[in-house]
């Protein structure tokens, strides 16, 4: 699965995208985020505030309960502010 990181998330993790093989028990966006924060301190720093992270699966914004089965690309965004 392809993960794409944006803005502050990209800066903290240190890469803009990566291909990742997920464990078979990762079924929802929430599961993915919980998994990612375990694979390195930089992931934890960038993603541990789940409520502020925004996700798009195959270019459609989704909530944390969205099932990621058969998804090809997940984009991860930090909190968005406007003005």
Residue pairs with C-beta under 8 A, 6 or more apart in sequence:
1 19
1 20
1 21
1 22
1 68
1 71
1 72
1 73
1 74
2 17
2 18
2 19
2 20
2 72
2 73
2 74
3 17
3 18
3 19
3 20
3 73
3 74
3 75
3 76
4 16
4 17
4 73
4 74
4 75
4 76
5 13
5 15
5 16
5 17
5 46
5 75
5 76
6 75
6 76
6 77
6 78
7 77
7 78
8 46
8 78
9 46
9 47
9 53
9 76
9 77
9 78
10 16
12 42
12 45
12 46
13 42
13 43
13 46
14 42
22 32
22 35
23 35
25 31
26 32
26 35
26 68
27 67
27 68
27 69
28 64
28 65
28 66
28 67
28 68
29 55
29 57
29 62
29 63
29 64
29 65
29 66
29 68
29 74
30 50
30 64
30 65
31 68
32 68
32 74
33 47
33 50
33 53
33 64
36 43
36 47
37 43
37 44
37 47
37 48
38 44
46 78
47 53
47 76
50 64
52 78
52 79
53 76
53 77
53 78
53 79
54 61
54 76
54 77
54 78
54 79
54 80
55 61
55 62
55 63
55 64
55 66
55 74
55 75
55 76
55 77
56 62
56 74
56 75
56 77
57 66
57 68
57 71
57 73
57 74
57 75
58 71
58 72
58 73
59 73
59 75
68 74
